[in-house]
Amino acid sequence: MEASRELNFDTLVIGGGIAGLQASLDLADQGFTVAIVEKDATIGGKMIRLSKVFPTLDCASCITTPKMASAAHHKNITLFTYCDLKSLDRVSGLISAAVTQRPRYVDPDKCIGCRRCEYECPVYVDDEEQGGFAARKAIRIPFSNVIPQLAVLDVENCMLCGKCEKVCPTDAIDYFQEPENFTITTKTAILTTGFDLTPVENKQQYGMGKIPNVIDSMQMERLLAPHGPYNRVLRPSDGMEPDSIAYVQCAGSRDKSMGVPYCSRVCCMYAIKQAMLLSGALALADITIYYMDIRAFGKGYEQFYQNAKAMGIEFVKAKVATLSEGDNGGVTVRYELQNGEGVTTRDHDIVVLSLGMIPGWNPMGVCPVSVADDHFIHTPLPKLTPTITDMDGVFTAGAASGPKDIVDTISEAGAAAMEASNYLFNLKNARKAVA
């Protein structure tokens, strides 16, 4: 399909997570026009899915939602959600990005976010937004504070009963909607493509995702969230309130067998954060963290760790060898103590795997920026200007260039916005000099 339209902006931001939002707002407040291209149906990224942030235990939504709303209502920012970036390259001194708008099967100009289609839909499927612990409809608004508030129809599970179309008050349902290709032309671009978690399915020793009560860290975030699937912490297999919860650190990092030899930096701290929240939610539960090293590197992080120990959370310095299904739905942890006492086992009701970070996007074949040995975007001068790439006028921020916590991500997003701003001003001055 040929590109049907061409749009022009000063800056293109790829990714609408916290890094992309911060960089976009910093540039837009300076008067530059910004296009945000996001693959998800909503902006907000991973952060909007979290319960709280460390070390302050502030509400993640309370920080992220105002930035999402500011970006959505800013006169200089245009959102392109549910889109795929097909290519990004330099053409005649400008950056040209080919983008495909995936069909929502809902007209965004007509949808008013009333959710009547969702209420009427008879099809229930697993809700990935709730870690697979709850059900959603085949047509739905993904969660309550999504931006934009537009419904999305899941054609893979839609039974074409037509009920959503009949109840829609604005006739927004369009079963024949097609993908739309368009081009965005800008002077600069910022890559804020974020991260994914290492796939637990690749770890045979930990059950390859088939042990019912072995979950990952993002699933635990949903169990802890006030708008989570159960409104309390329950064991996924049977709805039992757990008496014993364990964390396995470095379950997806510092592991050459998974192709991730590096430390993901945030795993220790988010496990401690979740353990502290669990201690408050389940006052009588035993909480254990199996770790090789605790890496509390940021401001206030060491004190956060000490506070967790003072609360009674047990830290066991050990290497976890295997996980297996135990009695009554429990999980048996087999581990080697690092003090020389040998190998032992212990049973827990739930085991949470502290999975590491891998890149959320591979630029190969899409964008000519290079990647480092760890597959994150390569930054030639990480100690001097960590946001520049080896492509002129293209910058990066956040976890796109390596594992980072939220504080460092926001700080780096501001730096990327400043680099892009300087580039735009220099380009403007150079054109004036030529004229």
N, C-alpha and C positions, 0 to 999 in steps of 0.2 A: 504494500500500500504506500502510495506517495505521501510525503509530508503535506498536510493541507494548509498549514499556516506557519508563520515565523514571528516569534516574539522577541523583543529587545529589552534588555535590562543592563544595569551596570555590573551586577555580580550574580553568579549562580551558586547556590549552596546545595550540595548533594547530601541529603540526610536531614531529617527534621527532629532529631533528638535534642538533648540539652545543649550540646556543643553547637549544632546548627542553629538553634533558636537564639542562643547568646550572640553568636557571630552575626546573624542576620539583624538582630535588634541594634547591635552596636553600629553597623553600617547604615541601617535605615535611619537611625537617629541623626546621622551626619548628612542626610539628604540623598543618599544613594538608593537607587531602586534595586530590589533584591527578589530573586525567584528562588523558592525552596522546593526542591523535588524530593519527594518522600515515597518509598515503595509501599509503606503501610497505608491503611485506610485513615490513619490519624497521625498527627504530629505528636511529639512527646517522647518517643523512643522507649528505651528500657526504663528510664527513670520514672515515667508515669505509672509503670507497673509495680513499683516498689512500695513497701509499706512505710518504712522510715529510713532515714539516712544516718550513717555513723560520722563522727562520734557524738553528735548532738542529740540524736534520736528525734530530730524534727520530722514532721510529716512530709513525705516525698511529694505528694500531690500539692501540698500547700506551697511548695517552691516551684514546681513545674507548671501547674495550671495557669498562674498569672502570666508566665512567659509565653505559654501557648496562646492565651487570649490576646496578649499584647501583639504577638506576631500576626494573628488572624485579623486584627482590627487596624494594624498599622497601614497607613496610606501608601507607604513605599515598599510593602512586602506583599507578594502574591504567592499563594500556596498551590502546589500541584501534588496532591496526594493520590495514592493508589497508582503510582506511575513507575515505569521501568526506564532506566537510563540505558540506551542502546549504544551510544558512542559519544565521546567527548574529545575534541581535537582542536588544534589551531588552524584557522582558515583565514588567510589574508590579514593576519595580525590580530584577529579576534578569536574568541573561544566559541565554538559551535557545538551544541549538544543536541543529539537526536533523542527524543523522549517519546515513549508510548504510554498513552493513558489507557489502562486496563478498564474494561467495561464493568461498571457496578450493577448494570441492568436496572439502574434507577437514575432518572434525570436529575442532575444536581441543581439545576435551575428551578425545578418544581418541588423537590423534596423539602419538607418543612421540619423533619425530625420528630414527627409526632409519635412514631413507633407503632401506629395502628397495624401496619403490615406485619410487624414482628409479633404482636399479640395474637393476630389471627392465624399465623402460619402454624400448621399442624406437625411440622417436621422438627424433631429434636436430634441434635448431634453433639458430640463432645465439644466443649468450649475450650479452645486452646488458650484463651485469655485468662481462664481460671485454672490453668495447669492440667486441664483434662478432668478435673474433679467435679465439674458441673456440666449442665447441658445448655445449649443455645439453639436458636431457631435457624432455619435455612436462610432466612432473610432477617437481618438484625442491624441495629447500631451496636458496634462492638462492645462498648461499655459507656457508662453514664456521662463521663466528662471528656469524650472524644471531641476533637476539633479537626475538621468540620463535622457537624452533627448531620451526617448523611447515612442513609441505610446502604447496606451492601447485600447483594443476593449471591448466595453460594450455589452456583449452577451444578456443582458435583452432587449436591444432596437435594436440590429442588425437585419436587415431584410434579411441577407444572399444574398444580390444582387450580391456580388462578385466584385463590382467595385473597392474596395480598393486593392484586390488581383491583379487585372489586371494592375493597375497603379504603383504598388510598384516596383521600379527599382532593388531591391535586392531580390525579392521573400521572403520577411520576414513574410508575413501573413501566419498564421498557424491556421486554424479553428479547428484543432483536437488536439491542445496542451492540455496536461494533467497537473494537479498539480504535483509538485515534492517534495518529502519528503527528508530531509537530516538532519544530526546531526552536531552541532558545539560543539566542546570540548575545554574548556578554563580553566584557573586557577582562574580567577576572572570574575565578571560581575557587570555592573552598570545599574540600572533601571532608565531610564529617559523617562517615558511613558506619561508625560504631563497631560493635562486636557481637559475636555469637558465643554461646557456651560450647565447650568441648563436648562432643557427642558421647554420652554414657554407653551407647550401643557398641562402641568400639572397645570397651573394657570388659573382656571376658571374665576376669577375676571378680568383678563387682556385679555380675549377673546380667550384663548387657541389656539393662532396662527391663528385665522380665521378672524381677522380684517385686511383688506388689507394694511393699512398704519401704522400698528404697526409692527416694525421690531426689530431685535436684534442688538447687538453691532457689531458683525462680519459682518453683512450685511451692516451696516453703514460704516465700514472700506472699504468695496468694493466700495460703492458710493463715498467715499472720495479719493480713490486711483487714481493716474493718468492713470492707465491702467484698470480702472473699467468699468462697463457695459455701462455707458452713457457718459463718459468723462466729466461729470458734475453731480451735485447733483440734482436729479429729484425725484418727488414723484412716487413710484412704480405703483400705481393704474392707473394713467392717464398721467404720464409724465409731470406734472405741476411743475414749480419751486416753492418750498415751501416758504411761507412767515412766517411761525411759526413752530418751531421745539421744542419738549419737550423731556427731559430725565427723566425716572423714575428710581431712584436709589433703590438698595436693592430689585430689581424685582425677583431675584433668590437666594438671600442670606439673612441671619438673618430672616429666614422664616421657622418656624417649620412645617407649613402646607405642605411645599415642601420637608421636611426632610433635610433641609440645615440650621441649627441654627447658623452657624458660619459666620463671615465676610470674604469675599473673597479678601479683601485687595486692589485689583487693580481697582475695579469698579469706585470709585470716580475719580481716576486720569485719567482713559481712557475716562470717560465721559467728564471731563474738557478738555482733549486734543482734543477730537472730536468736542466739542463745539467751541473751539478756531479756529480749522480748518474750521468749518462751518461759523464762523464769517468772515473769510477771503474769503471763496468761495461765500457766500451769504451776501453781505455787508448790505443789507436792511432787512434781516430776523430777527425776534425776536427769541431768543434762551433762553429756560427756563430749569433749572435743579431742579426737585423736590427731596429733600433729607431729610433723618432723621438726619444724621451726616456726615460731611465731614472729611474723615480720610486721611490726607495728611502727611504720616509718614516718608517719605524718604528725602534724601538730596535735597534741592531745591524745594520740593513739595509744601510747604506752600506758597512760593513766586509765584509758578506756579498758585496756586489757587487764590492768590490776583491779579495776572495779569489778570486772566479771569474775575474777578469782575470789574476790571478797564476797560476792553474792552466793558463792557455793558451787559455781560451775566447775566441773572437774576437767582438768587438762592432763591428758595422758600422752607422754612423749613416746610415740610408737609408729611403726610402719604397718599399715593394714594390708594383709596379704590377700584375704578373700572375704567375700560376703556370701552368705547362703541363707536360704529360707529355713527358719527355725520352727519351734513348736508354737501352736496357737497364733500363727500369722506373724510371729516375730522374725527378727533378722539376727543371724549369728555372725558376729564379727571375729575373725581370726587375725591376730596381730602379734608382732614381735616388739617387745619392750626394748627401748634403746638404752636402758640402764644395765643391760646384760642379764636380766632375769629370764630371758627366753621367750618362747611362743605360748600364747594362751588364747582363750576365747571368752566372749561375753555376749549375752543376748540383749537386744533392745527392741522396743516396739516399733520405732521408726528410725531409719538411718538416712541422713541427708548428705549427699555428695557435694562437696565444695568444688564445683567444676570451674575450670579456668576460662580465660578469654582467648578466642581466636578471631581473626578478622571477619567483620560482617560483610565484606565485599571484596571481590577479586577484580582488579582493574584490567587483567590480561584480556586483550582483544576488545576492550571497551575504551580505555584511556591510556595514553603512552607514558604515564608516570610509572616509575619502577618500584619494585617491592624489595624489602630486605630479606635476609635469610629466614626470619620468622614469619614471612608472608604479609606482614603489615606494611603500610606505605613507607617507602624509604625517605628519610629526611637527611640531606647531605651534611647539614651543620646542626646537629641536635643540641649542642651546648650553647651555640650562639643564637641561632634563629630556628627553633625546633618546629616551626610551622611551614617553612618553605619546602617545596618539592623540587625535583629536577626538571619540572616543566614550567616554563616562564609564565608568570601570572596565575599559577595554580598553587593554592596553599592547602594545608590540612590542619585538623585540630581534633583533640579528644582521642578516643580509643582507635580511631582509624590508623594512627601511626604507632600504636603500642598500648599495652594495658595501662589504664589510669583510673584513679578514683574520680568522684564527681568534682571535688574541689579543684584538682589539677585540670580536669576537662574544661570547666568554666573559665579558668584562668587562661588556658591555652586558646580557647575560642576567642577571647578578647584580643589576644596577641595576633591571631590569624586575621581578625577583622582590621586591626591596625596595619598589618602588612598589606592587606588588600586595599585599604584606604590610601596608604602611601603610594602604592602602585598606581591607583587611579589618579591621584593628584599629580604624580610625576608624568603620567601619560598626557594629562590635560595641559600641563606646562610645556611639555615637549611639542605638542601640536600648536600651542600659541607661538612658540619660538619659530617654528617652521612658517607659520602664517605671517 
